[in-house]
Every structure is written in structure tokens, then in C-alpha cells.
Amino acid sequence: MRTTPNQRISWQDFGFFLGQLRRRRGLSQQRFADAVGCNRITIWKLEKGRSKPSQLLLHNLARSCALTEQEERMIEAFEQLHESHLASYDLIPSSPETCLAVTSEVTQRHQR
């Protein structure tokens, strides 16, 4: 997977990236999970796009795998994506109407 500065990445891309990263190292999901500090089911869910990685998991990937320069850039891009998603939740609704509007917006984002 190649990205350019103007190309946007998504969480669907993460599953593909993670699977490729694991297979290039010749590791089973279990051995890969052990290396990054999670369980095999987490790796399976991430690769299938059924889960999003935590900031800690992204950090552990960067720390525990001997990454190429391109792989490091991809991890950094996913960390930025994670941070941008967190920033969108830094709202404190001031009224019930605002709360409903924020909830609706968040729901729509997750359905895309």
C-alpha cells in the first residue's frame, strides 16, 4: 500500500496493512499478537476490519516490530488518524439538543 501526502487513509486500510506486516514477517496471528502484546482474536478482528487499534497497540507495533521506513510512516499516519478521531469527540454538549446533534453526527460518521 502506497500513500502520498494528499492521499487519505482509513481504518479499512489498517486491516490490510496489519495483515501484510504480519505475513511479511512470516508470523501466525498468535505469534504476532504475542509480539505486540494483545491476543490473537484482536489481531483477527483488526485484520478483518471489525475493530480499530488502540493508541497503545499502534505504539506497540512501532516499538516491537523492526519496521521499514515506509511502514513507520504508515504507523504514523494511523496514529494521526486515531488522534483526529479522538479530537472529534472532545466536545462537551451544553444542552440536550446539542447532545442529540453530536450523537447524530457521530453515528453518521461511523456509518460511512
Secondary structure, DSSP 8 states (H G I E B T S, - for coil): ----TT----HHHHHHHHHHHHHHTT--HHHHHHHHTS-HHHHHHHHTTSS---HHHHHHHHHHS---HHHHHHHHHHHHHHHHHHHTT----SSHHHHHHHHHHHHHHHH-
